């Protein structure tokens, strides 16, 4: 797990907007946390779904991930954060 996190988060990904970079850093904090704390929502109140990707332009979640957030267990929420980090990293490689 730690090796995957190092791959995801080092070095800081280029080509991200300040908002995307903030979301990426939040994902890093959530995923590196070792306590049982309930992960915070990635929502930043920019709620627009991109037709091309099917992802929210603010938090990079799918509609299913957004609507199911409140019912997910903490580990499932961390899984969504992991997907967000991977999606943001993929943007830097495009």
ABEGO torsion letter per residue (X at the ends): XAAAAAAAAOBBBBGBBAAAAAAAAAAAAAAABABABBBBBABAGBBBBBAAAGBBAAAGBBAAAAAAAAABBAAAAAAAAAAAAAAAAAAAAX
